[in-house]
Amino acid sequence: MPNCKTLVPFHGTKEQEEKLEEVIRTHKGEKGATMPVMQEAQKIYGYLPEEVQVMIAERMEIPLTEVYGISSFYAQFTHNPKGAIQISVCLGTACYVKGAGEILNQVCKKVGCQPDEITADGKFSIDSTRCIGACGLAPVMMINNDVYGRLKPEDVDAIIEKYM
């Protein structure tokens, strides 16, 4: 079973930093530019670690609390890196009442991590989500862009094996 990490050291590259600098130069001084800069930063790095949020705040000359407030409020932003294989289990009402909690438990057992963690090798990450938009197929999980519905806990191992 892989080791998991909730805190992964930040390893940005010079190329990523240069791309972020260009995005900031393009938007600096524009009203409402913080959100678009943060969205581009997440595309560049794959997530928004504290180090990137500090860069944005300093270079845009805005308070770090503003950047962090946005990144922690909007679900589109993540502070943790994602695995090459991203597993999301829906815990929305329809999925939850049909046993999604058991599905999530089985996913965690199979991969060896908890939600919001990533395996040490960076292969898998697990997230719980509020709605995937496939309520008629409840309970549902997504692995990258593949949707699996009408799941039972005993289905999970075989599905995840396809990605190992």
Backbone as JSON Lines, residues from 0, in Angstrom:
{"i":0,"aa":"M","n":[0.85,-1.18,0.0],"ca":[0.0,0.0,0.0],"c":[0.9,1.24,0.0]}
{"i":1,"aa":"P","n":[0.62,2.24,-0.86],"ca":[1.48,3.41,-0.94],"c":[1.4,4.28,0.3]}
{"i":2,"aa":"N","n":[2.49,4.99,0.57],"ca":[2.47,5.98,1.64],"c":[1.78,7.22,1.12]}
{"i":3,"aa":"C","n":[1.08,7.92,2.01],"ca":[0.35,9.1,1.58],"c":[0.89,10.33,2.27]}
{"i":4,"aa":"K","n":[0.66,11.44,1.62],"ca":[1.11,12.72,2.15],"c":[-0.05,13.7,2.11]}
{"i":5,"aa":"T","n":[-0.2,14.46,3.17],"ca":[-1.14,15.57,3.12],"c":[-0.37,16.85,2.83]}
{"i":6,"aa":"L","n":[0.87,16.92,3.26],"ca":[1.71,18.09,2.99],"c":[2.85,17.65,2.09]}
{"i":7,"aa":"V","n":[2.86,18.16,0.89],"ca":[3.89,17.83,-0.07],"c":[4.75,19.08,-0.24]}
{"i":8,"aa":"P","n":[6.07,18.96,-0.11],"ca":[6.92,20.14,-0.29],"c":[6.7,20.77,-1.66]}
{"i":9,"aa":"F","n":[6.71,22.08,-1.7],"ca":[6.53,22.81,-2.95],"c":[7.8,22.73,-3.78]}
{"i":10,"aa":"H","n":[7.63,22.41,-5.05],"ca":[8.76,22.32,-5.97],"c":[8.4,23.04,-7.27]}
{"i":11,"aa":"G","n":[8.39,24.35,-7.24],"ca":[8.12,25.11,-8.46],"c":[9.39,25.22,-9.29]}
{"i":12,"aa":"T","n":[9.2,25.41,-10.58],"ca":[10.34,25.56,-11.48],"c":[10.5,27.02,-11.87]}
{"i":13,"aa":"K","n":[11.65,27.36,-12.39],"ca":[11.91,28.72,-12.88],"c":[10.95,29.05,-14.02]}
{"i":14,"aa":"E","n":[10.69,28.06,-14.87],"ca":[9.77,28.26,-16.0],"c":[8.36,28.6,-15.5]}
{"i":15,"aa":"Q","n":[7.9,27.89,-14.47],"ca":[6.58,28.17,-13.91],"c":[6.54,29.59,-13.33]}
{"i":16,"aa":"E","n":[7.59,29.96,-12.63],"ca":[7.64,31.3,-12.03],"c":[7.63,32.37,-13.11]}
{"i":17,"aa":"E","n":[8.34,32.14,-14.2],"ca":[8.34,33.11,-15.31],"c":[6.96,33.23,-15.94]}
{"i":18,"aa":"K","n":[6.26,32.12,-16.09],"ca":[4.89,32.17,-16.63],"c":[3.98,32.97,-15.71]}
{"i":19,"aa":"L","n":[4.1,32.72,-14.4],"ca":[3.29,33.47,-13.43],"c":[3.62,34.95,-13.49]}
{"i":20,"aa":"E","n":[4.9,35.3,-13.59],"ca":[5.32,36.71,-13.7],"c":[4.65,37.37,-14.91]}
{"i":21,"aa":"E","n":[4.6,36.66,-16.02],"ca":[3.98,37.21,-17.23],"c":[2.48,37.44,-17.03]}
{"i":22,"aa":"V","n":[1.81,36.49,-16.39],"ca":[0.38,36.64,-16.1],"c":[0.16,37.86,-15.21]}
{"i":23,"aa":"I","n":[0.98,38.0,-14.18],"ca":[0.83,39.13,-13.26],"c":[1.1,40.45,-13.99]}
{"i":24,"aa":"R","n":[2.13,40.51,-14.83],"ca":[2.42,41.73,-15.6],"c":[1.23,42.11,-16.47]}
{"i":25,"aa":"T","n":[0.58,41.1,-17.06],"ca":[-0.56,41.35,-17.94],"c":[-1.75,41.93,-17.19]}
{"i":26,"aa":"H","n":[-1.96,41.5,-15.94],"ca":[-3.16,41.88,-15.2],"c":[-2.95,42.92,-14.09]}
{"i":27,"aa":"K","n":[-1.7,43.19,-13.72],"ca":[-1.44,44.07,-12.59],"c":[-2.09,45.43,-12.79]}
{"i":28,"aa":"G","n":[-2.78,45.88,-11.77],"ca":[-3.45,47.18,-11.8],"c":[-4.87,47.13,-12.34]}
{"i":29,"aa":"E","n":[-5.28,46.02,-12.93],"ca":[-6.65,45.88,-13.42],"c":[-7.59,45.63,-12.25]}
{"i":30,"aa":"K","n":[-8.74,46.24,-12.29],"ca":[-9.75,45.99,-11.27],"c":[-10.26,44.55,-11.43]}
{"i":31,"aa":"G","n":[-10.35,43.82,-10.31],"ca":[-10.85,42.45,-10.34],"c":[-9.88,41.44,-10.92]}
{"i":32,"aa":"A","n":[-8.59,41.78,-10.97],"ca":[-7.6,40.9,-11.6],"c":[-7.14,39.74,-10.73]}
{"i":33,"aa":"T","n":[-7.4,39.81,-9.44],"ca":[-6.87,38.78,-8.54],"c":[-7.36,37.39,-8.92]}
{"i":34,"aa":"M","n":[-8.65,37.25,-9.13],"ca":[-9.22,35.93,-9.46],"c":[-8.63,35.37,-10.76]}
{"i":35,"aa":"P","n":[-8.6,36.12,-11.87],"ca":[-7.99,35.57,-13.08],"c":[-6.52,35.18,-12.91]}
{"i":36,"aa":"V","n":[-5.77,35.98,-12.15],"ca":[-4.35,35.65,-11.91],"c":[-4.26,34.34,-11.14]}
{"i":37,"aa":"M","n":[-5.11,34.19,-10.13],"ca":[-5.09,32.96,-9.34],"c":[-5.49,31.75,-10.18]}
{"i":38,"aa":"Q","n":[-6.46,31.92,-11.06],"ca":[-6.87,30.83,-11.93],"c":[-5.73,30.41,-12.85]}
{"i":39,"aa":"E","n":[-5.04,31.38,-13.41],"ca":[-3.89,31.08,-14.27],"c":[-2.77,30.43,-13.47]}
{"i":40,"aa":"A","n":[-2.55,30.92,-12.26],"ca":[-1.5,30.34,-11.41],"c":[-1.8,28.87,-11.12]}
{"i":41,"aa":"Q","n":[-3.05,28.56,-10.87],"ca":[-3.4,27.16,-10.6],"c":[-3.2,26.31,-11.85]}
{"i":42,"aa":"K","n":[-3.46,26.88,-13.03],"ca":[-3.19,26.14,-14.27],"c":[-1.69,25.87,-14.42]}
{"i":43,"aa":"I","n":[-0.89,26.85,-14.06],"ca":[0.57,26.73,-14.2],"c":[1.13,25.7,-13.23]}
{"i":44,"aa":"Y","n":[0.72,25.76,-11.97],"ca":[1.3,24.91,-10.93],"c":[0.48,23.65,-10.64]}
{"i":45,"aa":"G","n":[-0.79,23.64,-11.04],"ca":[-1.66,22.5,-10.76],"c":[-2.41,22.64,-9.45]}
{"i":46,"aa":"Y","n":[-2.0,23.6,-8.63],"ca":[-2.65,23.89,-7.35],"c":[-2.1,25.22,-6.86]}
{"i":47,"aa":"L","n":[-2.6,25.71,-5.72],"ca":[-2.16,27.0,-5.19],"c":[-1.53,26.85,-3.8]}
{"i":48,"aa":"P","n":[-0.29,26.41,-3.75],"ca":[0.37,26.3,-2.45],"c":[0.61,27.69,-1.86]}
{"i":49,"aa":"E","n":[0.92,27.73,-0.59],"ca":[1.16,28.99,0.1],"c":[2.23,29.83,-0.61]}
{"i":50,"aa":"E","n":[3.28,29.19,-1.08],"ca":[4.37,29.91,-1.74],"c":[3.88,30.68,-2.97]}
{"i":51,"aa":"V","n":[2.99,30.09,-3.73],"ca":[2.46,30.74,-4.93],"c":[1.52,31.88,-4.53]}
{"i":52,"aa":"Q","n":[0.73,31.67,-3.47],"ca":[-0.15,32.73,-3.0],"c":[0.65,33.94,-2.52]}
{"i":53,"aa":"V","n":[1.78,33.68,-1.87],"ca":[2.66,34.78,-1.42],"c":[3.21,35.53,-2.63]}
{"i":54,"aa":"M","n":[3.66,34.79,-3.66],"ca":[4.17,35.43,-4.87],"c":[3.11,36.35,-5.49]}
{"i":55,"aa":"I","n":[1.89,35.84,-5.59],"ca":[0.8,36.63,-6.18],"c":[0.58,37.9,-5.37]}
{"i":56,"aa":"A","n":[0.47,37.76,-4.06],"ca":[0.21,38.91,-3.2],"c":[1.33,39.95,-3.32]}
{"i":57,"aa":"E","n":[2.56,39.49,-3.21],"ca":[3.69,40.43,-3.25],"c":[3.8,41.13,-4.59]}
{"i":58,"aa":"R","n":[3.69,40.38,-5.66],"ca":[3.91,40.96,-6.99],"c":[2.73,41.78,-7.49]}
{"i":59,"aa":"M","n":[1.54,41.49,-6.96],"ca":[0.37,42.31,-7.32],"c":[0.16,43.44,-6.32]}
{"i":60,"aa":"E","n":[0.98,43.42,-5.27],"ca":[0.91,44.44,-4.23],"c":[-0.48,44.49,-3.59]}
{"i":61,"aa":"I","n":[-0.95,43.32,-3.21],"ca":[-2.23,43.18,-2.5],"c":[-1.99,42.36,-1.24]}
{"i":62,"aa":"P","n":[-2.87,42.46,-0.26],"ca":[-2.67,41.68,0.97],"c":[-2.78,40.18,0.73]}
{"i":63,"aa":"L","n":[-1.91,39.44,1.39],"ca":[-1.96,37.98,1.31],"c":[-3.32,37.48,1.78]}
{"i":64,"aa":"T","n":[-3.92,38.16,2.74],"ca":[-5.24,37.74,3.25],"c":[-6.29,37.76,2.15]}
{"i":65,"aa":"E","n":[-6.15,38.68,1.19],"ca":[-7.09,38.73,0.06],"c":[-6.93,37.49,-0.82]}
{"i":66,"aa":"V","n":[-5.7,37.15,-1.12],"ca":[-5.42,35.99,-1.96],"c":[-5.89,34.72,-1.25]}
{"i":67,"aa":"Y","n":[-5.51,34.58,0.01],"ca":[-5.91,33.38,0.76],"c":[-7.42,33.31,0.93]}
{"i":68,"aa":"G","n":[-8.05,34.44,1.16],"ca":[-9.51,34.46,1.32],"c":[-10.21,33.94,0.07]}
{"i":69,"aa":"I","n":[-9.73,34.33,-1.08],"ca":[-10.31,33.85,-2.34],"c":[-10.03,32.37,-2.53]}
{"i":70,"aa":"S","n":[-8.77,31.98,-2.3],"ca":[-8.39,30.57,-2.55],"c":[-9.09,29.6,-1.6]}
{"i":71,"aa":"S","n":[-9.41,30.06,-0.41],"ca":[-10.07,29.16,0.54],"c":[-11.6,29.2,0.42]}
{"i":72,"aa":"F","n":[-12.14,30.24,-0.2],"ca":[-13.59,30.35,-0.35],"c":[-14.1,29.58,-1.56]}
{"i":73,"aa":"Y","n":[-13.44,29.72,-2.69],"ca":[-13.92,29.12,-3.93],"c":[-13.42,27.7,-4.1]}
{"i":74,"aa":"A","n":[-14.36,26.79,-4.38],"ca":[-14.04,25.37,-4.5],"c":[-13.14,25.07,-5.71]}
{"i":75,"aa":"Q","n":[-13.06,25.97,-6.67],"ca":[-12.22,25.72,-7.85],"c":[-10.73,25.72,-7.51]}
{"i":76,"aa":"F","n":[-10.37,26.29,-6.36],"ca":[-8.96,26.35,-5.98],"c":[-8.63,25.24,-4.99]}
{"i":77,"aa":"T","n":[-7.43,24.71,-5.14],"ca":[-6.97,23.68,-4.23],"c":[-5.59,24.05,-3.71]}
{"i":78,"aa":"H","n":[-5.36,23.79,-2.43],"ca":[-4.07,24.08,-1.8],"c":[-3.15,22.87,-1.83]}
{"i":79,"aa":"N","n":[-3.66,21.74,-2.27],"ca":[-2.88,20.5,-2.28],"c":[-2.7,20.0,-3.7]}
{"i":80,"aa":"P","n":[-1.55,19.42,-3.99],"ca":[-1.34,18.87,-5.33],"c":[-2.25,17.68,-5.56]}
{"i":81,"aa":"K","n":[-2.55,17.42,-6.81],"ca":[-3.38,16.28,-7.19],"c":[-2.51,15.21,-7.82]}
{"i":82,"aa":"G","n":[-2.94,13.98,-7.68],"ca":[-2.23,12.87,-8.28],"c":[-2.46,12.82,-9.78]}
{"i":83,"aa":"A","n":[-1.64,12.04,-10.45],"ca":[-1.84,11.83,-11.89],"c":[-3.21,11.21,-12.13]}
{"i":84,"aa":"I","n":[-3.64,10.41,-11.17],"ca":[-4.97,9.79,-11.22],"c":[-5.77,10.37,-10.07]}
{"i":85,"aa":"Q","n":[-6.77,11.18,-10.42],"ca":[-7.58,11.87,-9.42],"c":[-8.92,11.14,-9.24]}
{"i":86,"aa":"I","n":[-9.15,10.72,-8.03],"ca":[-10.4,10.01,-7.71],"c":[-11.28,10.95,-6.89]}
{"i":87,"aa":"S","n":[-12.5,11.17,-7.38],"ca":[-13.47,12.0,-6.67],"c":[-14.7,11.17,-6.38]}
{"i":88,"aa":"V","n":[-15.11,11.13,-5.13],"ca":[-16.32,10.41,-4.75],"c":[-17.36,11.45,-4.36]}
{"i":89,"aa":"C","n":[-18.52,11.37,-4.99],"ca":[-19.59,12.31,-4.71],"c":[-20.25,11.98,-3.38]}
{"i":90,"aa":"L","n":[-20.35,12.99,-2.52],"ca":[-21.04,12.84,-1.25],"c":[-22.26,13.76,-1.19]}
{"i":91,"aa":"G","n":[-22.75,14.18,-2.36],"ca":[-23.98,14.96,-2.42],"c":[-25.14,14.12,-1.89]}
{"i":92,"aa":"T","n":[-26.26,14.75,-1.67],"ca":[-27.39,14.09,-1.02],"c":[-27.8,12.78,-1.69]}
{"i":93,"aa":"A","n":[-28.02,12.81,-2.99],"ca":[-28.48,11.59,-3.69],"c":[-27.47,10.46,-3.54]}
{"i":94,"aa":"C","n":[-26.19,10.79,-3.7],"ca":[-25.14,9.77,-3.57],"c":[-24.99,9.3,-2.13]}
{"i":95,"aa":"Y","n":[-25.03,10.26,-1.22],"ca":[-24.82,9.92,0.18],"c":[-25.89,8.95,0.7]}
{"i":96,"aa":"V","n":[-27.15,9.23,0.39],"ca":[-28.22,8.36,0.89],"c":[-28.19,6.98,0.24]}
{"i":97,"aa":"K","n":[-27.5,6.86,-0.89],"ca":[-27.39,5.56,-1.56],"c":[-26.06,4.86,-1.26]}
{"i":98,"aa":"G","n":[-25.34,5.33,-0.23],"ca":[-24.16,4.6,0.22],"c":[-22.81,5.12,-0.22]}
{"i":99,"aa":"A","n":[-22.72,6.39,-0.61],"ca":[-21.43,6.93,-1.07],"c":[-20.37,6.91,0.01]}
{"i":100,"aa":"G","n":[-20.77,7.0,1.27],"ca":[-19.78,6.94,2.35],"c":[-19.03,5.62,2.34]}
{"i":101,"aa":"E","n":[-19.75,4.54,2.07],"ca":[-19.11,3.22,1.99],"c":[-18.2,3.13,0.77]}
{"i":102,"aa":"I","n":[-18.61,3.78,-0.33],"ca":[-17.77,3.8,-1.54],"c":[-16.47,4.53,-1.23]}
{"i":103,"aa":"L","n":[-16.57,5.7,-0.59],"ca":[-15.38,6.47,-0.24],"c":[-14.46,5.66,0.68]}
{"i":104,"aa":"N","n":[-15.02,5.0,1.67],"ca":[-14.21,4.17,2.56],"c":[-13.45,3.1,1.8]}
{"i":105,"aa":"Q","n":[-14.11,2.46,0.84],"ca":[-13.47,1.41,0.06],"c":[-12.38,1.97,-0.84]}
{"i":106,"aa":"V","n":[-12.63,3.15,-1.44],"ca":[-11.6,3.8,-2.26],"c":[-10.37,4.09,-1.41]}
{"i":107,"aa":"C","n":[-10.59,4.65,-0.23],"ca":[-9.48,4.98,0.66],"c":[-8.69,3.72,1.04]}
{"i":108,"aa":"K","n":[-9.41,2.66,1.33],"ca":[-8.77,1.4,1.69],"c":[-7.94,0.86,0.53]}
{"i":109,"aa":"K","n":[-8.48,0.9,-0.67],"ca":[-7.8,0.35,-1.84],"c":[-6.55,1.16,-2.2]}
{"i":110,"aa":"V","n":[-6.67,2.49,-2.18],"ca":[-5.56,3.35,-2.58],"c":[-4.58,3.56,-1.42]}
{"i":111,"aa":"G","n":[-5.09,3.53,-0.21],"ca":[-4.24,3.69,0.96],"c":[-4.11,5.12,1.43]}
{"i":112,"aa":"C","n":[-5.05,5.96,1.05],"ca":[-5.04,7.38,1.45],"c":[-6.43,7.81,1.86]}
{"i":113,"aa":"Q","n":[-6.47,8.97,2.49],"ca":[-7.73,9.58,2.88],"c":[-8.04,10.74,1.92]}
{"i":114,"aa":"P","n":[-9.27,11.26,1.96],"ca":[-9.58,12.43,1.12],"c":[-8.6,13.57,1.39]}
{"i":115,"aa":"D","n":[-8.27,14.31,0.34],"ca":[-7.33,15.43,0.38],"c":[-5.89,14.99,0.58]}
{"i":116,"aa":"E","n":[-5.61,13.73,0.32],"ca":[-4.24,13.23,0.38],"c":[-3.81,12.78,-1.01]}
{"i":117,"aa":"I","n":[-2.5,12.64,-1.15],"ca":[-1.9,12.16,-2.39],"c":[-0.89,11.08,-2.03]}
{"i":118,"aa":"T","n":[-0.79,10.05,-2.85],"ca":[0.19,9.01,-2.57],"c":[1.6,9.6,-2.71]}
{"i":119,"aa":"A","n":[2.55,9.05,-1.98],"ca":[3.92,9.57,-1.99],"c":[4.52,9.57,-3.39]}
{"i":120,"aa":"D","n":[4.09,8.63,-4.23],"ca":[4.61,8.58,-5.6],"c":[3.87,9.53,-6.54]}
{"i":121,"aa":"G","n":[2.86,10.24,-6.02],"ca":[2.11,11.2,-6.84],"c":[1.12,10.57,-7.8]}
{"i":122,"aa":"K","n":[0.91,9.26,-7.68],"ca":[0.03,8.59,-8.65],"c":[-1.45,8.84,-8.37]}
{"i":123,"aa":"F","n":[-1.89,8.72,-7.12],"ca":[-3.3,8.85,-6.79],"c":[-3.56,9.98,-5.8]}
{"i":124,"aa":"S","n":[-4.68,10.65,-5.99],"ca":[-5.2,11.56,-4.97],"c":[-6.7,11.28,-4.86]}
{"i":125,"aa":"I","n":[-7.22,11.53,-3.65],"ca":[-8.64,11.27,-3.38],"c":[-9.28,12.55,-2.89]}
{"i":126,"aa":"D","n":[-10.46,12.83,-3.42],"ca":[-11.26,13.97,-2.98],"c":[-12.7,13.51,-2.79]}
{"i":127,"aa":"S","n":[-13.36,14.13,-1.83],"ca":[-14.81,13.97,-1.75],"c":[-15.38,15.25,-2.32]}
{"i":128,"aa":"T","n":[-16.47,15.13,-3.03],"ca":[-17.07,16.29,-3.67],"c":[-18.55,16.34,-3.34]}
{"i":129,"aa":"R","n":[-19.18,17.46,-3.54],"ca":[-20.58,17.62,-3.18],"c":[-21.54,17.21,-4.29]}
{"i":130,"aa":"C","n":[-21.17,17.36,-5.54],"ca":[-22.05,16.91,-6.62],"c":[-21.27,16.81,-7.91]}
{"i":131,"aa":"I","n":[-21.4,15.69,-8.56],"ca":[-20.76,15.47,-9.85],"c":[-21.75,15.79,-10.98]}
{"i":132,"aa":"G","n":[-23.02,15.82,-10.63],"ca":[-24.05,16.14,-11.63],"c":[-24.61,14.9,-12.31]}
{"i":133,"aa":"A","n":[-24.46,13.76,-11.68],"ca":[-24.97,12.5,-12.24],"c":[-25.83,11.81,-11.18]}
{"i":134,"aa":"C","n":[-26.75,12.57,-10.59],"ca":[-27.55,12.07,-9.46],"c":[-28.35,10.82,-9.81]}
{"i":135,"aa":"G","n":[-28.76,10.68,-11.03],"ca":[-29.51,9.5,-11.46],"c":[-28.68,8.23,-11.42]}
{"i":136,"aa":"L","n":[-27.37,8.37,-11.33],"ca":[-26.47,7.22,-11.29],"c":[-25.93,6.96,-9.88]}
{"i":137,"aa":"A","n":[-26.47,7.64,-8.9],"ca":[-25.96,7.57,-7.53],"c":[-25.88,6.14,-7.0]}
{"i":138,"aa":"P","n":[-24.82,5.87,-6.2],"ca":[-23.66,6.69,-5.89],"c":[-22.64,6.68,-7.03]}
{"i":139,"aa":"V","n":[-21.91,7.8,-7.14],"ca":[-21.03,8.03,-8.28],"c":[-19.62,8.38,-7.82]}
{"i":140,"aa":"M","n":[-18.64,7.94,-8.6],"ca":[-17.27,8.44,-8.44],"c":[-16.7,8.71,-9.81]}
{"i":141,"aa":"M","n":[-15.74,9.61,-9.84],"ca":[-15.02,9.92,-11.08],"c":[-13.55,9.59,-10.86]}
{"i":142,"aa":"I","n":[-12.96,9.01,-11.88],"ca":[-11.51,8.81,-11.89],"c":[-11.04,9.54,-13.14]}
{"i":143,"aa":"N","n":[-10.3,10.61,-12.9],"ca":[-9.97,11.58,-13.96],"c":[-11.28,12.0,-14.61]}
{"i":144,"aa":"N","n":[-11.51,11.72,-15.87],"ca":[-12.76,12.14,-16.51],"c":[-13.75,10.99,-16.71]}
{"i":145,"aa":"D","n":[-13.45,9.83,-16.15],"ca":[-14.32,8.66,-16.28],"c":[-15.31,8.62,-15.12]}
{"i":146,"aa":"V","n":[-16.6,8.5,-15.44],"ca":[-17.64,8.47,-14.42],"c":[-18.1,7.03,-14.21]}
{"i":147,"aa":"Y","n":[-18.21,6.64,-12.95],"ca":[-18.68,5.3,-12.59],"c":[-19.89,5.48,-11.67]}
{"i":148,"aa":"G","n":[-21.01,4.89,-12.04],"ca":[-22.23,5.07,-11.26],"c":[-22.87,3.77,-10.84]}
{"i":149,"aa":"R","n":[-23.91,3.95,-10.01],"ca":[-24.65,2.82,-9.41],"c":[-23.68,1.85,-8.74]}
{"i":150,"aa":"L","n":[-22.76,2.42,-8.0],"ca":[-21.67,1.65,-7.4],"c":[-22.09,0.93,-6.12]}
{"i":151,"aa":"K","n":[-21.42,-0.16,-5.91],"ca":[-21.47,-0.89,-4.64],"c":[-20.02,-0.98,-4.16]}
{"i":152,"aa":"P","n":[-19.82,-1.05,-2.86],"ca":[-18.42,-1.1,-2.36],"c":[-17.6,-2.2,-3.02]}
{"i":153,"aa":"E","n":[-18.22,-3.32,-3.32],"ca":[-17.47,-4.43,-3.93],"c":[-17.05,-4.15,-5.38]}
{"i":154,"aa":"D","n":[-17.56,-3.07,-6.01],"ca":[-17.17,-2.69,-7.37],"c":[-15.85,-1.92,-7.4]}
{"i":155,"aa":"V","n":[-15.52,-1.28,-6.29],"ca":[-14.44,-0.31,-6.25],"c":[-13.08,-0.9,-6.6]}
{"i":156,"aa":"D","n":[-12.7,-2.01,-6.0],"ca":[-11.37,-2.57,-6.2],"c":[-11.08,-2.85,-7.67]}
{"i":157,"aa":"A","n":[-12.01,-3.47,-8.36],"ca":[-11.81,-3.8,-9.78],"c":[-11.68,-2.55,-10.64]}
{"i":158,"aa":"I","n":[-12.46,-1.52,-10.32],"ca":[-12.38,-0.28,-11.09],"c":[-11.01,0.36,-10.89]}
{"i":159,"aa":"I","n":[-10.57,0.48,-9.66],"ca":[-9.28,1.13,-9.39],"c":[-8.12,0.31,-9.94]}
{"i":160,"aa":"E","n":[-8.25,-1.01,-9.95],"ca":[-7.19,-1.87,-10.51],"c":[-6.85,-1.47,-11.94]}
{"i":161,"aa":"K","n":[-7.85,-1.01,-12.7],"ca":[-7.61,-0.6,-14.09],"c":[-6.61,0.54,-14.2]}
{"i":162,"aa":"Y","n":[-6.49,1.32,-13.14],"ca":[-5.62,2.49,-13.14],"c":[-4.27,2.24,-12.47]}
{"i":163,"aa":"M","n":[-4.11,1.07,-11.87],"ca":[-2.85,0.78,-11.18],"c":[-1.87,0.22,-12.15]}
